[in-house]
Amino acid sequence: SPEAAAAEVAAAEALYQSTAPLEGFVKFRKVVLVNADYLLALSAKGKAVPACQELPEEAKYEGPMGEDEVVVLAISYCWASKAHPDPDGKILKEICEFIKYLEASRHYKDWNDKVNGIKNKKIVVFLDYMSLPQKSAKAGTTFLDMHRFNVGLLECVNVLYASKCTMTLICSDSDKHSLEPRTSYRKSGWTMFEMFISMMVKHSDMVIDLPRALEWIREK
């Protein structure tokens, strides 16, 4: 019926064009969003990202999720190995280079004196290995960990990539860091799914091809 169709449209708009679902993800700990400051410090020390269960509490963001309060970076990339996505920290280093640019250009003004940077928003990151419980965690995996992984995968991941309220970082050449034979980014079903759903709702300015962005940043 027209009423049912209208209700379905309204539900979809609420899911992908509102920060309310993101608020719920954080409030009920369905996924972990990681403070960018933690990642910058980790990269500076040359350390690899830890599994979700091993994240220190200070690394986890648990604040408000309004569009005027946070910038959510959803990272789409290829794992370097089956055991760990980025054991040498090379992908993290590139992500952090982009984060540093966002930090440095917070109050950037265009020719019309309009601020186009992220202003005072806090940068938080969704990166699967740190944001969802992992089997490779040193402490092992509990039944609750498995439940949280399934909830995060089924309820949250598609929204985090597709929402117009998040920015997707496409690490399209991340397969160059592979330590074993791996499918390239553009031939992997999972990464292509992340890229395509990111392009369905949000503005193109919120889908960033990381290699191209870094090339532009380095030339400035």
PEKAQUI-V313016 format. One record per backbone hydrogen bond with DSSP energy under -0.5 kcal/mol. CO is the residue of the C=O (numbers start at 0). NH is the residue of the N-H. If there is no record, write none. Layout:
# PEKAQUI-V313016
co->CO nh->NH
co->CO nh->NH
This chain:
# PEKAQUI-V313016
co->0 nh->4
co->1 nh->5
co->2 nh->6
co->3 nh->7
co->4 nh->8
co->5 nh->9
co->6 nh->10
co->7 nh->11
co->8 nh->12
co->9 nh->13
co->10 nh->14
co->11 nh->15
co->12 nh->16
co->13 nh->20
co->15 nh->163
co->18 nh->22
co->19 nh->23
co->20 nh->24
co->21 nh->25
co->22 nh->26
co->23 nh->27
co->24 nh->29
co->24 nh->30
co->25 nh->28
co->30 nh->32
co->32 nh->60
co->33 nh->124
co->34 nh->37
co->34 nh->38
co->35 nh->39
co->36 nh->40
co->37 nh->41
co->38 nh->42
co->39 nh->43
co->40 nh->44
co->41 nh->46
co->42 nh->45
co->50 nh->53
co->51 nh->54
co->55 nh->58
co->55 nh->59
co->56 nh->59
co->58 nh->34
co->60 nh->32
co->65 nh->68
co->65 nh->69
co->68 nh->121
co->70 nh->72
co->70 nh->123
co->71 nh->73
co->71 nh->166
co->72 nh->74
co->72 nh->125
co->73 nh->168
co->74 nh->76
co->75 nh->170
co->79 nh->178
co->79 nh->179
co->83 nh->80
co->84 nh->79
co->85 nh->88
co->88 nh->92
co->89 nh->93
co->90 nh->94
co->91 nh->95
co->92 nh->96
co->93 nh->97
co->94 nh->98
co->95 nh->99
co->96 nh->100
co->97 nh->101
co->98 nh->102
co->99 nh->103
co->100 nh->104
co->102 nh->105
co->104 nh->107
co->105 nh->118
co->107 nh->115
co->107 nh->116
co->109 nh->112
co->113 nh->109
co->113 nh->115
co->117 nh->120
co->121 nh->70
co->121 nh->123
co->122 nh->35
co->123 nh->72
co->124 nh->33
co->124 nh->126
co->125 nh->74
co->126 nh->129
co->126 nh->130
co->127 nh->131
co->128 nh->51
co->130 nh->31
co->131 nh->51
co->133 nh->136
co->136 nh->139
co->141 nh->145
co->142 nh->146
co->143 nh->147
co->144 nh->148
co->145 nh->149
co->146 nh->150
co->147 nh->151
co->148 nh->152
co->149 nh->153
co->150 nh->154
co->150 nh->155
co->151 nh->155
co->151 nh->156
co->155 nh->159
co->156 nh->160
co->157 nh->161
co->158 nh->162
co->161 nh->201
co->162 nh->165
co->166 nh->73
co->166 nh->168
co->167 nh->169
co->167 nh->207
co->168 nh->75
co->168 nh->170
co->169 nh->171
co->169 nh->209
co->170 nh->173
co->172 nh->175
co->173 nh->176
co->174 nh->177
co->183 nh->186
co->183 nh->187
co->184 nh->187
co->186 nh->188
co->187 nh->191
co->188 nh->192
co->189 nh->193
co->190 nh->194
co->191 nh->195
co->192 nh->196
co->193 nh->197
co->194 nh->198
co->195 nh->198
co->196 nh->199
co->196 nh->200
co->202 nh->205
co->203 nh->206
co->205 nh->167
co->205 nh->207
co->206 nh->208
co->207 nh->169
co->207 nh->209
co->208 nh->212
co->209 nh->213
co->210 nh->214
co->211 nh->215
co->212 nh->216
co->213 nh->217
co->214 nh->218
co->215 nh->219
co->216 nh->219
